[in-house]
């Protein structure tokens, strides 16, 4: 057999795409094209061009006051009137004629540093623009990838902290593989003088910014940008591509979608993809492209998995997936049964009430407070936090005739449990309540005092002495604590 | 004041006079009436851009968008300079303006006072109001000078000095200070954001530029008797 003398097959993984050295695909062909610019979460359509073009971009800087969350306003500095700035999409090799317009109402001069630019300051030095003026410069997009742009006017950190960032996608010459949905999400951290959700117009807090102590961490510039009616949408079976940027100024994002796994992650917005990723880092001043197919309906939650940012600073979005269930992939809840660990609940309210009982000082409100804490840990799993019970399964306590009619029966029920049919408010329930005799007399007294004085119930309190008497005069079922 | 470069830790400033208030529309109108070549109809495009005094009702009349006691805006550096010369004065130098402006209401130098700094920064971070206040409506500082903060930006004589420098002060890369360097790399008092913003604002200007939030006041040397 003769040895093969054919040239080695090109391997994109080892040779790469050639970077900027192979990015000059010749001069622009045809008439100049106006770039389609979109506001988040929308993304411009693929360019579908086969040859380099001259692309004209007009981006207008505006300083605007808008809600950062409900009832809280902030003065954002923006590329295009919103945070993040408008999405720019060009093709590798394109010549981009860039116009930066600073609106006459602006107080500040601004410029733009596009990370897609090969040249000093990414264009910053050429676009420094006073209010009511316009600058122009031109660059050739030599490197493909997803790039952040931002304002770089002194003080840079403050211009970025006020929302001056966006994304520019430089498509590979052949374009990105087609998908069903593309969305644009950009994270940013914000620093306000007032606390999280403190109402009113909140000024920028320089000290918090220096300390990197963010008040808000947000997707797309406001807490409501991607939730409720503004949630992203997709249909079962579709493939979703997210262009994710992180403006910073300070924080690195641990981007994660609860209930999904990224099929592909173009790490840091570059050319090659990693597969089967749970959480991906998006650097401040960096970007990432993720793709995933959605197989089942439901709401996937987009978070920065530095998780306090998600639930306490606003870094939370939603992707609502509609379509038919597929129980083979995800069953939904199959079993919902009671599990009671051997948990003894102790809370400050209980301690206070117990101490005061010993001192003979206990007040009804203290006993109710103690009972509320115990109820939450012991009873609310079945009877629900609002005492409504669960229809046809667990009887209600709120406005319950069964509970309120007979105090001794109520104590017996808590101590010894209850099995078999009971009628509550005219409805029959047939379930099992385990004995709660592991609770001491004080605790049972507090719980009953609480439930008899909550959710519209009005009754007298139950005392530890009354519980003690019932404990002494009735028998516990087998296995229960004495 | 903010040193012009890391090598200049202190700057010596001779005593000087500074206007108590920014120049008003009414005062500038008087100048335009005496020196018609500075009216918006006559000014050459070399000395003022197309928005020069565009908020006035007419070439020599103020109208509802330019009240008499509001600070004059939409004026170029050339026009501001000519006005001050007409008055026998000059524009303040950046050093002088910054020296006066670092005074808080109670102290010669409020820059280390975090509360004062946040107060000044508060104005910088708010968008321009639809109507400017009258001169004198702002804070009176230690020197008895009004409105250095909180009303309008102000021209200075050497407005392009700090970032866009003709000479090569850093002894190295002249471009280094131009966009973000001065605010980030070579600065000592990094918390003094208002200074950065003024420097950035001034260096975004050309002498013919006019904007709706940029006015001026005049200064003069104190003549020493020999």
Contacts between the chains, C-beta under 8 A, distances in Angstrom:
chain1	res1	chain2	res2	distance
A	63	B	127	4.8
A	64	B	127	7.2
A	65	B	127	6.2
A	75	B	125	5.7
A	75	B	126	6.0
A	75	B	127	6.0
A	104	B	51	7.6
A	104	B	211	7.1
A	104	B	212	6.0
A	105	B	127	6.7
A	105	B	128	5.7
A	105	B	212	7.2
A	106	B	127	7.9
A	106	B	128	7.7
A	107	B	124	7.1
A	107	B	126	7.5
A	107	B	127	6.2
A	107	B	128	5.3
A	107	B	153	8.0
A	107	B	213	5.8
A	108	B	124	7.7
A	108	B	197	6.8
A	108	B	200	7.4
A	108	B	201	6.6
A	109	B	200	5.8
A	109	B	201	5.4
A	109	B	203	7.8
A	109	B	204	3.1
A	109	B	205	7.9
A	111	B	179	6.1
A	113	B	179	7.8
A	113	B	180	8.0
A	120	B	175	6.7
A	121	B	178	7.9
A	121	B	179	5.2
A	121	B	180	7.6
A	124	B	179	4.2
A	124	B	180	6.7
A	125	B	175	6.4
A	125	B	178	5.4
A	125	B	179	5.2
A	128	B	178	7.4
A	128	B	179	6.1
A	128	B	203	7.4
A	128	B	204	5.4
A	129	B	204	6.4
A	130	B	201	7.7
A	130	B	204	4.1
A	130	B	205	5.4
A	130	B	206	7.8
A	130	B	209	5.5
A	130	B	211	6.2
A	131	B	211	4.5
A	131	B	212	7.2
A	131	B	213	6.8
A	132	B	51	6.3
A	132	B	209	8.0
A	132	B	210	7.8
A	132	B	211	5.1
A	132	B	212	7.0
A	133	B	204	8.0
A	133	B	209	6.8
A	152	B	179	5.4
A	152	B	180	4.6
A	153	B	179	6.9
A	153	B	180	7.0
A	153	B	183	7.8
A	153	B	200	5.1
A	153	B	204	7.7
A	154	B	163	7.9
A	154	B	179	7.6
A	154	B	180	5.6
A	154	B	182	5.7
A	154	B	183	2.5
A	154	B	184	6.9
A	154	B	196	4.4
A	154	B	197	7.3
A	154	B	199	6.5
A	154	B	200	4.4
A	155	B	183	4.5
A	155	B	184	7.4
A	155	B	193	5.0
A	155	B	196	4.2
A	155	B	197	6.7
A	155	B	200	7.6
A	156	B	180	4.6
A	156	B	183	5.9
A	156	B	184	5.6
A	157	B	184	7.8
A	158	B	125	8.0
A	158	B	193	6.1
A	158	B	197	7.8
A	162	B	125	7.5
A	193	B	118	7.6
A	203	B	118	7.8
A	203	B	121	7.5
A	203	B	122	5.3
A	203	B	125	5.6
A	203	B	126	7.8
A	204	B	121	7.3
A	204	B	125	5.0
A	205	B	118	7.9
A	206	B	117	7.8
A	206	B	118	7.1
A	206	B	121	6.2
A	206	B	191	6.6
A	206	B	193	5.5
A	207	B	114	7.2
A	207	B	191	7.7
A	210	B	190	7.8
A	210	B	191	7.0
